[in-house]
């Protein structure tokens, strides 16, 4: 019985051995490959021209926190070429008002009012 169990564990352990060999060979290859390139620094990264980014935030009844979150993000994101699209529902006037208040302060935030009343899925939140 012990011999059969040993063979059983050896056979079914081969798949784990395969993944271990793959992982360590990948790490070894990565180690030698990374030595060719200098480390990426903040100065080097910030010298590249910024590309436009869209950040999408879906909201349902988040009027008490969305304003603070948007203010914090706009103040702390170290990037200039982005817009935060905040998806709201037509039957959530408090959240719409909170987002519109931030929208008046900064051009980085845009309020998007979906066509369907909420709550729904996040994907449906941005459907026009």
Secondary structure, 3 states (H helix, E strand, C coil): CHHHHHHHHHHHCHHHHHHHHHHHHHHHHHHHHHCCCCCCCHHHHHCCCCCCEEEEEECCCCCCCHHHHHHHHHHHCCCCCEEEEEEECCCCHHHHHHHHHHHHHCCCEEEEECCCCCCCCHHHHCCC
